[in-house]
Amino acid sequence: MKQRKNMNPNPYLLHIFIALTVLFLGLGVFFQSTDEQKIHNLSYSDFYSKVLGNEIKLAEVDGQVVVGTLADDSLYKAVIAPSDEIMNLMVKNGVDVKVVQNEGREWSPLSLIILIFMMIFVAFLVYTRWASGGMGGSSKMFSIGRSKAQYFEPNEVKTKFKDVAGLAEAKEELADIVDFLKNPEKYKVLGAKIPRGVLLSGDPGNGKTLLARAVAGEAHCGFYSISGSDFIEVFVGVGASRVRDLFAQARKTAPCIVFIDEIDAIGKQRGSGVGGGTDERDQTLNQLLAEMDGFGTEPGSVIVLAATNRVDILDTALVRPGRFDRSVQVPFPDLRAREAILEIHGKNVILSPAVDFKQIARGTGGMSGADLSSLINEAALRATKAGKKCIDMDDFEEARDKIAVGPAKKSAIISDKVKEGTAYHEAGHTIISVLLKNSKPLHKVTILPRGFALGITWSFMDPDDEHTMSFEQMKDFIKVCFGGMIAEKIKYGFSGAGVASDLQQATGVARNMVIHYGMSALGPVSLAVDFKNVSAGTKARLDAEVEKIMKEYYAEADELLRNNVDKLELLAQELLKEETLDAAQVYTLLGIEPKVISSFVKSLPVVTVSGDDSVVLIKESEKEEKNS
């Protein structure tokens, strides 16, 4: 990693300055000591006696100080009390008396030259130190407008496309940039112009920065990395100055890549800040727009890569063709990509031969690349604390539970009454889940507290349904949400506050069915566009349709669970004894044919978690709704 070269002055200048200072001081001491050895310091009595004895030849009176020469031409110095008597006495005895006006001693020409030289040298040294920011504090005013970007030499960037698992489409889009930086002449033949800027967008943790580094590594060119927030300072104009400095550096090292992470920090719509369009952020954006128009795309050019997860707030002038010509989506990894990511990170740890990344990938839908990296690390930490020689599937399962819901509360004190209520609640979710055809395959159910949850019913996402949900799947999902509430009413005649999250998620899916997907009596119409301006009458009809769906599916779930009360009791009692049951145990206990073979690590995407007075759902369905 290399940054802007340090402009601090040569340290030898400081050494020379110290040597000269010591030399001048030494010479001053030497001459002073030499002079003091030749001058006779006389007391007043001695001076008076020598005047009477005609031993004084010359006397220069400067106030109370008298200096001059004796009869033998030696020098003397004395301090007297000036009076007419002593002055008359010296004149009477033939002393050549001179009275000097008290204005201080004059500087010799050599002393003046030395003083001026030292002042100039010190001023030069201080200036060069300040200009380089070497003295800290307010001296940094000389370098405040310089870019804070980190510069990586071509041989320092080791990341390649092979180090980025998945994201095949994104890598294909960026391959054009790599090819242009390597072979610019090929594109000039037909007059093609490579995009000046590429915008990487996607949720955090999915590899936007990693992709940018891979482009630099593949192209084997310089790489500047900076965050959008590094441009902003209190002083207006500093950000614009840093933008100019960054592109000035980039042109000198072209061809190269400038990567601006979190560009939304300076790329928001202009005019929304303090003072309209005159605040620091807007001025910085204006300069960035000017620079992206100003640099060329010929050989030796600069390519700008930027990353953000807030494309919707970027200024339209920034994302127009000619600046950021190409937008590359960096989505959550799918099943194959998750498996590949796990294999890359798994190379750095010791794994048990029984570890199956394909099965783990099935249980981690909705996780980003950063989440999967954390999963590997958490599993390694757990295995290390347990004193194991390698990481096994149990470690991955515990790590996934910890990331998804939270750490297990081993010290939590749960009363028998609360534990029983949790068992029936989770049993209700589980019974409906295994009986419905289109519900998510069950993985396991537990009443051990974890995070904010007192119990968890885990289900996994089928790979075929990872990107969308059908009408039947949404319908069965709502019924599963009602399972805990219905089970509590069957057992106790009422339900507790722990059903709140279940109802919220069921209502959310029902509203999406009505408003977004046209899955109601209102017909094939979407009212999601400009929903704020929908009339009150239409909103009332929407609410009525949502209420109708909720009541209808609740009644169907209630009938299904009441027809299987024996299974509910059996499963709840078994949970009270065992506390945790996997899918195979549940199917065997209830005598039901399993939907799929469930002998693999539990899966994340659809998880119903019954907690302390609440039910938490890991909402893979929300991501699916966005995709659909």
Beta strands, then each sheet from edge to edge (+ up, - down):
strand 1: 39-42
strand 2: 56-62
strand 3: 65-70
strand 4: 75-79
strand 5: 96-99
strand 6: 150-152
strand 7: 197-201
strand 8: 222-227
strand 9: 256-261
strand 10: 302-308
strand 11: 324-329
strand 12: 442-446
strand 13: 453-459
strand 14: 580-582
strand 15: 606-611
strand 16: 614-619
sheet 1: 1+ 4+ 3- 2+ 5+
sheet 2: 6+ 8- 9- 10- 7- 11-
sheet 3: 14+ 12- 13+ 15- 16+
end
